[in-house]
Amino acid sequence: MILAGDVGGTKIMLEAGDIRSGAWVPMLARRYDSSQMSFVQALGAFLREFDAARKSTQRITAAAFGAAGPTSGNRVKMTNRPWSVDGDVVANRFGIARVRVVNDLEASARGLELLPAKELKTLQAGALRQAQGERRVQAHGEAPPRVVMGVGTGLGVAYLIACGSKYRAVAGEGGHATFAPVTPMQVELVQAIRTQRGRVSNEDIVSGTGLSRIYEFMSQRGDCAIPSADAMLPENISRAALEGTDTTCGSALDLFVECIGSVAGDHALAVMAHGGVFLTGGIVAKILPRLKSERFRAAFCAKGAHSNLLKRIPVKAVTSERLPVLGAARFAAD
């Protein structure tokens, strides 16, 4: 059997199962709160439960984990938690023969291979017909590049690049690139955050914490009282915005969606991602109605001379939070 996991700043998801007929079939799946236990503690608890539930012939022969941070060899140092996820250490401590650790967005990119079509929602259909250059690429058997962008506790980016007729996942730290403001409002936002933090990265704005910063900025801009701690939680901001119960929350979420579109468009432009842009992460499914808006598409495509090219690129939202787990399962199976 295979053990697959997603180790993030908010949650740890672990599943044991097999890939059958091109689909991931878990035998046991558990979710843990990253603020309540470490990765090692969660993994130990999961394996104890697995040992109690498994048949005598079932054992874990390989494992893979997608973890939120940069990869160094078979190890990831977490960005938003004071942990390291080390494949060799896990293998020795828990007696698993083969363990691989990759960046969580690299895992998400591979997870698209196993993701059911029903878990994808279209934000921009893209071109109905391929441009001449795209047809040439397809004729040579190469898959067009794809971008996978994860919006959650942090911001992650990975690319799927052609390797013959298949894809190779390439992880990066694009979430920590400098945010480029486009509109006067975004310029004001960056100036406000820079006053507090210095350099402003994409993740400082396009993430759960970023949504809270945007809400605080919008509140101060409107000469409102300082928001309470509960009011500034991203889940409360998005809920109030979608329910229409707070105009400041609504304005904050609109600006947030605009910034997501702008950053996603930048990455699509970087590799001319005619294979599509896929938005994933815990926030994406929760704000899907806003992401389907013209505001998002306009920001995504607003790339000057290349705006029409961006309109040709399909953009989809992944509604399942299990995408990194699916990708980890794919890595473990390999």
C-alpha positions in Angstrom: 0.0 0.0 0.0 0.9 3.6 -0.4 1.0 6.4 2.2 0.3 9.9 0.8 0.2 13.2 2.6 -0.2 16.9 2.4 1.7 18.9 5.1 0.5 22.5 5.3 0.5 25.4 7.6 -3.1 24.9 8.5 -3.7 21.2 8.1 -2.1 17.8 7.7 -3.9 15.3 5.5 -2.8 11.7 5.4 -4.2 8.8 3.4 -3.2 5.1 2.9 -4.4 3.3 -0.2 -3.7 2.2 -3.7 -4.0 3.5 -7.3 -6.4 1.3 -9.2 -7.4 1.8 -12.8 -6.1 5.4 -12.8 -7.9 6.4 -9.6 -6.7 6.8 -6.0 -8.6 4.5 -3.7 -7.9 5.3 0.0 -8.3 2.7 2.7 -7.8 5.2 5.6 -7.9 9.0 5.5 -7.4 11.4 8.3 -7.0 15.2 8.7 -5.1 16.9 11.6 -4.8 20.5 12.7 -1.3 21.8 12.2 -1.7 24.1 15.2 -2.5 21.2 17.5 0.2 18.7 16.6 3.4 18.4 14.6 3.8 16.4 11.4 5.7 13.6 13.3 3.0 13.4 15.9 0.2 13.3 13.2 2.1 10.7 11.2 2.6 8.5 14.4 -1.1 8.7 15.3 -2.1 7.8 11.7 0.2 4.8 11.5 -1.0 3.5 14.8 -4.6 3.7 13.6 -3.6 2.1 10.3 -1.9 -0.8 12.0 -5.0 -1.4 14.1 -7.3 -1.4 11.0 -5.2 -3.1 8.3 -5.4 -6.7 7.2 -2.4 -8.9 8.0 -1.3 -8.8 4.3 -1.5 -5.0 4.1 1.6 -2.9 4.7 2.9 0.4 3.6 5.8 -0.1 1.1 6.2 3.5 -0.1 5.2 7.0 1.0 5.3 10.5 -0.4 4.5 13.9 1.2 3.9 17.3 -0.3 5.0 19.9 2.2 4.7 23.7 2.1 8.2 25.0 1.6 11.2 24.8 -0.6 12.8 21.4 -1.4 16.4 20.5 -0.6 17.1 17.0 -1.7 14.5 14.8 0.0 13.7 17.4 2.6 11.4 20.4 2.9 11.8 23.2 5.5 8.3 24.5 6.1 7.7 28.1 5.4 4.8 28.8 7.8 5.6 26.2 10.5 8.9 25.6 12.4 9.2 22.1 11.0 11.3 20.1 8.5 9.8 17.1 6.7 12.7 14.8 5.9 12.1 11.7 3.9 15.1 9.8 5.1 14.3 10.6 8.7 10.7 9.4 8.2 11.9 6.2 6.5 14.2 5.3 9.4 11.9 6.3 12.2 8.7 4.6 10.9 10.2 1.7 9.0 9.0 2.6 5.5 11.3 1.4 2.7 10.8 4.3 0.3 9.8 7.9 1.3 9.8 10.9 -1.0 9.2 14.5 0.1 8.4 17.2 -2.5 7.0 20.8 -2.4 3.3 20.8 -1.9 2.6 22.6 -5.2 4.8 20.1 -7.0 2.5 17.5 -5.5 -0.6 19.4 -6.5 0.6 19.6 -10.1 1.0 15.9 -10.3 -2.3 15.5 -8.6 -4.1 16.7 -11.6 -3.5 13.3 -13.2 -5.8 11.7 -10.6 -8.3 14.5 -10.1 -11.9 13.7 -11.1 -13.2 16.1 -13.7 -16.1 17.0 -11.4 -13.6 18.7 -9.1 -12.7 21.3 -11.8 -14.8 24.5 -12.3 -14.2 26.7 -15.3 -13.3 30.4 -14.6 -12.3 31.2 -18.1 -13.0 28.8 -21.0 -10.0 30.0 -23.1 -9.9 29.8 -26.9 -12.2 27.4 -28.7 -9.7 27.0 -31.5 -5.9 26.7 -31.1 -3.6 29.3 -32.5 -1.2 28.1 -35.3 1.7 28.0 -32.9 -0.2 25.8 -30.4 -1.1 23.4 -33.2 2.5 23.0 -34.1 3.4 22.2 -30.5 0.6 19.5 -30.4 1.7 18.1 -33.7 5.2 17.5 -32.3 3.6 15.5 -29.4 4.5 18.1 -26.7 2.0 19.0 -24.0 1.5 22.8 -23.6 2.7 24.3 -20.3 0.4 24.5 -17.3 0.5 26.6 -14.1 -0.8 25.4 -10.7 -1.3 28.1 -8.1 -2.3 27.3 -4.5 -4.0 30.0 -2.5 -4.2 29.0 1.2 -2.3 29.8 4.4 0.5 30.8 2.0 0.8 31.1 -1.8 2.5 28.4 -3.9 3.2 28.1 -7.6 4.3 25.2 -9.7 4.6 24.5 -13.4 3.9 21.5 -15.6 6.3 21.5 -18.5 6.3 19.2 -21.5 8.6 16.2 -21.3 7.7 14.6 -24.6 4.0 13.9 -24.6 3.9 13.9 -20.8 4.3 16.5 -18.1 7.1 17.1 -15.6 6.2 19.1 -12.4 8.6 21.9 -11.6 8.2 23.5 -8.2 9.3 27.1 -7.4 8.8 29.8 -4.8 6.8 32.2 -7.0 4.6 33.1 -4.0 7.6 35.0 -2.6 8.2 37.1 -5.7 7.6 40.8 -5.3 4.0 41.8 -5.8 3.5 44.2 -8.8 0.6 46.6 -8.2 -1.4 47.5 -11.3 -4.2 49.8 -10.3 -4.1 52.9 -8.1 -5.9 50.9 -5.3 -3.3 48.2 -5.4 -0.6 50.8 -5.2 -2.2 52.2 -2.0 -2.4 48.7 -0.6 1.2 47.9 -1.3 2.3 51.2 0.3 0.3 50.4 3.4 1.7 46.9 3.7 5.2 48.1 3.0 5.0 50.6 5.9 4.4 47.7 8.2 6.5 44.9 6.6 9.0 46.4 4.2 9.2 44.4 0.9 5.8 43.1 -0.2 5.6 39.7 -1.8 2.8 38.0 -3.7 2.1 35.9 -0.6 1.7 39.0 1.6 -1.4 39.8 -0.4 -2.6 36.6 -2.2 -3.1 34.3 0.8 -5.4 33.9 3.8 -3.2 36.4 5.8 -3.2 38.6 2.8 -7.0 38.8 2.7 -6.9 39.9 6.4 -4.4 42.6 5.5 -6.6 43.8 2.6 -9.6 44.0 4.9 -7.6 46.0 7.5 -6.5 48.3 4.7 -10.0 48.8 3.4 -11.3 49.5 6.9 -8.7 52.1 7.6 -9.2 53.6 4.2 -12.9 54.1 5.0 -12.1 55.6 8.4 -13.7 52.7 10.2 -13.0 51.5 13.7 -10.1 49.0 14.1 -11.5 45.6 13.2 -11.7 42.9 16.0 -9.5 39.9 15.8 -12.5 37.7 14.8 -13.6 40.1 12.1 -10.2 39.9 10.5 -10.1 36.1 10.1 -10.1 35.3 6.4 -13.0 32.8 6.7 -15.2 35.4 8.4 -14.3 38.1 5.8 -15.1 35.8 2.9 -18.3 34.6 4.5 -19.6 38.1 5.2 -18.7 39.2 1.7 -20.4 36.4 0.0 -23.5 36.8 2.2 -23.6 40.5 1.5 -23.7 41.4 5.2 -20.7 43.7 5.3 -19.7 46.1 2.5 -16.1 46.4 3.7 -15.7 42.7 3.5 -17.2 42.7 0.1 -14.8 45.4 -1.1 -11.9 43.5 0.5 -12.8 40.3 -1.3 -13.2 42.0 -4.6 -9.7 43.5 -4.3 -8.4 40.1 -3.2 -9.9 38.4 -6.2 -8.4 41.1 -8.5 -5.0 40.5 -7.0 -5.3 36.7 -7.5 -6.2 37.2 -11.1 -3.2 39.6 -11.7 -0.7 37.2 -10.1 -2.1 34.2 -11.9 -1.9 36.0 -15.2 1.7 36.9 -14.6 2.6 33.2 -14.1 0.5 32.2 -17.1 2.4 34.8 -19.2 5.8 33.6 -17.9 5.4 30.2 -19.6 2.5 30.9 -22.0 0.4 28.3 -20.2 -1.9 27.2 -23.1 -2.4 24.0 -21.2 -4.3 26.0 -18.6 -4.0 27.7 -15.2 -5.3 25.7 -12.2 -6.2 27.5 -9.0 -6.2 25.3 -5.9 -5.9 25.7 -2.1 -8.2 26.0 0.8 -9.5 29.5 -0.1 -10.3 28.9 -3.7 -13.3 26.7 -3.2 -14.7 29.0 -0.5 -14.7 32.1 -2.7 -15.6 30.3 -6.0 -18.6 32.6 -6.8 -16.3 35.7 -6.7 -13.6 34.0 -8.8 -16.2 33.3 -11.5 -16.7 37.1 -11.8 -15.6 39.4 -14.7 -13.3 41.1 -12.2 -11.1 38.1 -11.9 -10.9 37.5 -15.7 -10.2 41.1 -16.4 -7.3 41.2 -13.9 -6.0 37.9 -15.3 -6.0 39.1 -18.9 -4.8 42.7 -18.3 -1.3 42.2 -19.7 -0.9 45.0 -22.2 0.1 43.9 -25.6 -0.5 40.3 -24.7 -4.0 40.6 -23.2 -5.6 38.8 -26.1 -3.2 35.9 -25.7 -4.2 35.6 -22.0 -7.8 35.4 -23.1 -7.0 32.2 -24.9 -5.7 30.5 -21.8 -8.2 28.3 -19.9 -8.4 28.9 -16.2 -10.0 26.4 -13.8 -10.6 26.2 -10.0 -9.9 23.0 -8.2 -12.7 22.4 -5.6 -11.1 19.5 -3.8 -8.7 20.1 -1.0 -7.1 16.7 -1.6 -5.1 17.6 -4.7 -1.7 17.5 -3.0 -2.6 14.1 -1.5 -3.4 12.8 -5.0 -0.1 14.1 -6.3 1.8 12.6 -3.3 0.1 9.2 -4.1 1.3 9.6 -7.7 4.9 10.3 -6.5 4.8 7.3 -4.1 3.5 5.0 -6.8 6.4 6.0 -9.1 
